Amino acid sequence: MLATALSIAALILSAVTFMLGYRASRATERRSRMPVLVFVYDNEDGWTLRNVGNGPALNIEVAQKVVTGERPGYWAHPVRIPPLGRDGKIALSWLAHDNLHGLGAVYEDFLGADEGTSGRVYTVTCGNDRNVVRPGRHLPRWAEKEITAKWRTLRPESTVGEEPSS
């Protein structure tokens, strides 16, 4: 009886250990292919967005955050930029040397393809030279007509605090 109980306990322990190891290895493998975007400021070129992670970032939307005035916390001027591969970067030329507003970007990875689902969503925000990357969408969802394509961007003539035109 004791031998049977020990055998069952060993079998259960082995199964639990296997499952924990399997989950840990999948999480490690996923992180090794995950994109991580950060905002970088350069005195000559202004703002750039860099992928310091290991996987491509897809469906990237960049926006400015109003931090003072009548609408603090309001996200404005969303711009969609092309995908960024590992070590990729893109100049955010329409932002120039703006240091009055926060910045944010929402992006997806391609890892959902492993499970046949859409990619996981991440948000990076930057204010006071501090980048914070979080899982999930933490910026508003904009209608497609509110999002400008990168190739159509010029330095916005309007102020960031204005409502987007409809």
C-alpha positions in Angstrom: 0.0 0.0 0.0 2.8 2.4 0.9 4.7 1.6 -2.3 1.6 2.3 -4.4 1.1 5.7 -2.6 4.7 6.6 -3.2 4.5 5.6 -6.8 1.4 7.8 -7.3 3.0 10.7 -5.5 6.1 10.4 -7.7 4.0 10.3 -10.8 2.0 13.4 -9.8 5.2 15.2 -8.9 6.7 14.3 -12.3 3.6 15.5 -14.2 3.6 18.8 -12.3 7.3 19.3 -12.8 6.9 18.6 -16.5 4.0 21.0 -16.9 5.9 23.8 -15.1 9.0 23.2 -17.1 7.0 23.2 -20.4 5.2 26.5 -19.5 8.5 28.1 -18.5 10.2 27.0 -21.7 7.3 28.3 -23.9 7.4 31.7 -22.0 11.2 31.9 -22.5 10.9 31.1 -26.2 8.1 33.6 -26.6 10.1 36.4 -24.9 13.1 35.6 -27.1 10.9 36.5 -30.2 9.0 39.4 -28.6 9.4 43.0 -30.0 10.1 45.8 -27.5 9.7 49.3 -28.8 11.3 52.4 -27.1 11.3 56.1 -27.9 14.8 57.5 -28.2 15.6 61.2 -28.5 18.6 62.5 -30.4 19.7 66.1 -30.4 20.2 66.2 -34.2 17.4 64.1 -35.5 14.7 64.4 -32.8 12.5 61.4 -31.9 13.0 57.9 -33.2 11.2 54.7 -32.4 13.5 51.7 -32.0 12.8 48.0 -31.7 15.3 46.7 -29.0 13.5 43.3 -28.8 14.1 40.2 -30.8 10.9 40.0 -33.0 9.2 42.3 -35.5 6.6 44.8 -34.3 3.5 45.1 -36.4 0.6 47.4 -36.8 2.3 50.2 -34.9 0.3 53.4 -34.0 2.2 56.3 -32.5 0.4 59.2 -30.7 1.2 62.3 -28.6 -0.2 62.8 -25.1 -1.3 66.2 -24.0 0.1 66.8 -20.5 -1.0 70.4 -19.8 -3.8 72.7 -20.8 -7.5 72.1 -21.1 -7.2 68.4 -22.0 -4.5 66.7 -20.0 -4.3 63.0 -20.6 -5.8 63.3 -24.1 -4.0 61.3 -26.8 -3.9 63.1 -30.2 -2.5 62.8 -33.7 -2.3 59.0 -34.1 0.1 57.9 -36.9 0.5 54.4 -38.2 4.1 53.5 -39.1 5.5 50.5 -41.0 6.6 47.3 -39.2 9.9 47.4 -37.4 12.1 44.4 -37.4 14.7 43.4 -34.8 17.1 46.4 -34.3 15.0 48.5 -36.6 14.3 52.2 -36.1 12.3 54.9 -37.7 12.5 58.6 -37.4 9.4 60.2 -36.1 10.0 63.3 -38.2 6.6 64.9 -37.6 7.4 65.1 -33.9 10.6 66.9 -34.6 12.1 68.0 -31.2 8.8 68.1 -29.3 9.5 67.9 -25.6 6.1 69.3 -24.4 4.0 66.2 -24.8 4.2 62.5 -23.8 4.6 59.9 -26.5 2.9 56.5 -26.8 2.8 53.6 -29.2 0.6 50.5 -29.5 2.0 47.5 -31.5 1.5 43.8 -32.0 3.8 40.8 -32.2 3.4 37.9 -34.6 3.5 35.3 -31.9 -0.2 34.7 -32.1 0.4 32.9 -35.4 1.7 30.0 -33.3 -1.7 29.5 -31.9 -3.6 30.6 -35.0 -4.8 33.9 -33.3 -4.0 37.5 -33.7 -0.8 38.9 -32.2 -0.4 40.0 -28.7 -0.7 43.8 -28.1 1.8 45.9 -26.2 1.9 49.6 -25.3 5.0 51.8 -24.7 4.7 55.2 -23.2 7.4 57.8 -22.8 7.4 60.9 -20.6 10.3 62.7 -18.9 12.7 60.3 -20.8 11.2 57.3 -19.2 9.9 54.4 -21.4 7.4 52.0 -19.9 6.4 48.9 -21.8 3.2 47.1 -20.8 1.2 44.2 -22.2 -2.2 45.2 -23.6 -3.6 48.3 -25.2 -3.3 51.4 -23.0 -4.0 54.0 -25.7 -7.4 54.8 -27.2 -8.8 52.9 -30.2 -9.0 55.3 -33.1 -11.3 55.0 -36.1 -9.3 54.2 -39.3 -10.0 57.7 -40.7 -8.4 59.3 -37.6 -5.1 57.6 -38.2 -2.6 59.1 -40.5 -0.2 56.9 -42.4 3.5 57.7 -41.8 4.2 58.5 -45.4 1.5 61.2 -45.3 2.9 63.0 -42.2 4.1 66.5 -42.1 4.7 68.6 -39.1 1.1 69.1 -37.7 0.0 72.7 -38.1 -2.6 72.4 -35.4 -1.7 72.2 -31.7 -1.7 68.8 -30.1 -4.6 69.7 -27.7 -7.1 70.2 -30.5 -9.8 67.6 -31.2 -9.1 65.5 -34.3 -11.2 66.7 -37.3 -14.0 64.5 -38.5 
